[in-house]
Amino acid sequence: PDSPGIFRAEARFAAALPPEVPAPGFLGCVDDRGWVALLFEDVDGTMPAQPWQPAELDRVLAAIADLAAVLTPAPVEAPTAAGVHGPSFRGFRLLAGLAAGGAPQAAGNGAGGPAAGLDRWTREHLGALADLAAGQQQAAAGGTLAHGDIRSDNILLARDRVVFVDWPWACLAAPWFDLVMMLPSITMQGGPPPEQILAAHPPAAGADRGAVTAVLAALTGFMLYHSRQPAPPGLPTVRAFQASATFPCAA
């Protein structure tokens, strides 16, 4: 049920992106009686191989650095990262409430709800993790237009360029935001450890370590909480993907 609104947001951003942004050319939108269709140029490319191949990952990481440079300062109006992701990044707070016997409306999968099955360390530190994740609203602030949802399935490798598709979650953020948001999926899909990537990524060179940690905590809480919810209509595999991105926190 949320898809039409998501498509409308993508149409607004896709129409406003400057031509130098490595995104598919936007050709038009049909919005008629609740049905929304977007038309883009045909990109002659393929998604990155899985598990990640070093040469392809290096190419994508270089393209993410270029993307941050092209989109700083932001060339179009967009909401802040806190405005886009803030309501969804309360996962640790919700889990803490469930563990304490609160938030009964947030029942999840299996016995004991979404707080069940967490490892002992996570259970004992839910309050601290919730406080840490709450700091992401200030930590992610910046003047870069971030894609907001870069993963391997939102990337096409063309012969002479890397193309980033699916822009409905574009937002104003720090220049390292897109990479940090992508790190869990890179490791999950066979790439190197997150710290190794972050240390070598130019936009992250001057990043405040506390700010990066706050954003990672918020993202982890989002994945951990939502992976324990029933699958949304039409998306039967998304919960397994979210669970895979947070495997260290599962019992």
N, C-alpha and C positions, 0 to 999 in steps of 0.2 A: 503493500500500500504506500510505502514511502518513495517508491521508484519514480513516479512522475515528478515530484518535487526535486529529487536528485538530478533528474535529466534537465529540468528547467534551470537549475543552478549551473550545471555544466554548460548549457547553451549560452548563458550570460558570460561566463568566463571565456569559453572557446571563441566567442565572437569578438572579445576585447583583447585577446592576447596579441602582442606585436608579432610581425612575421618572423623575426629572428628567434623567437622561442621555439625550441624543437618539439613542437606538438603537431598533430595532424591538422591540415588545413580545414577550417570549418566552412561548410557549404550552405547550411541552412537547418531550419527546425520546423517541424509541423506539430502544432499543439491544438488538438481538436477533440472536444467532448471527453476529456480525461486521458486521451491517448497522446503520447509524446514520442516523436521520432527525431533523431539527430542524424544529419548527413555530413560525413567527413570525406576527405580525399582518401583514396586507396593507397595505403602505405605498403610498399613491397618489402616486407621484413618479416622476421620471425622472433618469437619470444626467446629469451636466454635459455640455454640448456640447463637442465636440472639433473644431478647436482651442479652447482655453479662451476664453470670452467674458468681458470685463472685469467686467461686473456679476455674473455667476455666480461668478467667482473671488473677488471681493470678499466676496460672501455666504458662500462656503465658508471663507475665511480668518477672517472674523469668527466663524463658528461654531466653528472650531478654537480660537480664543482663549477663547470661552465654555466649550468642552469642557474645556480645561485648568483654568479657574477652578472649574467644577463638580466636577472630579475631583481637586482639591487641598484637603486631603489625600485620599489614596486611600480611597474608601469600602468597598473590599473587599480581601481578601488576594490578592496576586499575586506571582509571581516578579519578580526584578529584570530590568532590560533586559539586563544582562550575562549573567544566567542564561539568558534566552530567546535572545538573539542572539549571545552571545559565541562559541559553537562555529562559527557560520556566518560570522562576521566575520573570518576568518583568510585571506581571499582573497589579500591582498598577500604574506603570509608563504608561502602555498602557491606562488604564482607565483614568488617569489624562490627557493624551493627548486628549482622546476622549471628556472628559468633557470640555476641553478648545477649542474644535473645530478642533483638529489635528487627525492624524492617520486615515484618512477616509477609508483606505484599510481594517481596522479591523472591518467592520460592523458585528453586532451580531444579535441576535434574537429580534424581536419585535420593536415597534416604539422607536426611539431614540437610538438604538444600545445598546451595552453592558454596557454603562455608565448609562442608564436609570434604574430607580427603586431602586437605591442605597439609603440607609437611609441618613438623613441629615448629621449626624456626619461624616460618611465615605466620603461623597461628599466634606465636608469642609476640610477634612484632607488628601485628596488623595496625595498631594505633600509630606507631612511629612511621610505618609505611604510608598510612593515610595522610599524616601531617607532611611527610616529604613530598608526596604526589600533589598535595594542595598547592605547593610552591610553583608548580609548572605554569600557572597563569602568568606570573611575572617572569619566570625563567625563560619562557619561549618567546617573549616579546622581541620584536625587531621590525625592520623596514623592508625585509625581503619578501617577495611573493613566493610562498612555498606551494608546491604541488599538494602536499598534505597526505598523500596516500601512495607513495612510490613503493612498489613491490615488483617482483619479476613478471607477474601477469599484467602489469600496467606499463610494460616496456616492450618496444619493438626495435630489433637490431636491423637496420637497413644497411645497404652496402656502404654508404658514405656518411651515415649519421645514426645517432641513438634518438629514438622518438618516445616521448612520454605521453601516454594516453590517459583518459579518464580524469578530468579536472574539476569535479563538483566540489571537492573539499579544499580548494585553493584558499589560502589565508595569509595574513601578514605575520611573519615570524622571524626568528633569528636565522642567519644564513646556514647554520648547521642543522636546522630542524628536520629537513627532509632525510638527511643521512641517518640521524639518530632514530627517527621513526622507522627506517628501513632495516636497521641493524639486526633485530631479532629474526626477521625473515631470511636474511642472508645466512646467518649461522644455522638456522633451522633447515635450510636447503643446501647444506654442505659447504658453505663458505667459511672463511677464517673467523677467528674470535672477534667479537665486536671491538674490543680495546685496540687490537692490531689495526683494524680499518680506521677507527677514529683518529688514532695517532698520526696516520699518514694522509688524512684528508685536509686539503688546504682551508676550506671554510671553517673547519673546527679548530684551527691552529690557535686562535685566541679565545676559544670558548671557555667560559667559567665552568669548572668541573662540577660545582654544586648545581648549576643550572642544567647541565646535561643529565646529571643524576636524577634531578626532579622530574624531567621529562620522561626519562626511562622508567622511573617508578610509576608515573601516571599511565604510561602505555602498558606496562606490565599489569597494573591493576585492572585496566580496561579489558585486556585479553583474558586475565584470570577469572574475573567476574562473569564476563559475557560467555566464556566457554562453558560455563556451568548453567546457562539458561537454555530453555527450549529453542530449537532451531526456528528462525523466522520463516514466514511463508515463502516458498520458492527458493530457499537457500539451504538445502539440507547438509552441505558440507562445511559451512562457515565455522561451526562450533569446533569441529575437529581441527581446522586450521588454527583457530585461536588457541586451542589447548596445546597444539604442537609448539607454538611460539613461547609457551610458558612452562615447558616441561620440567625445569628445575624446581618449580613451586608445587608440583603435584606429588602426592604421596605414592 
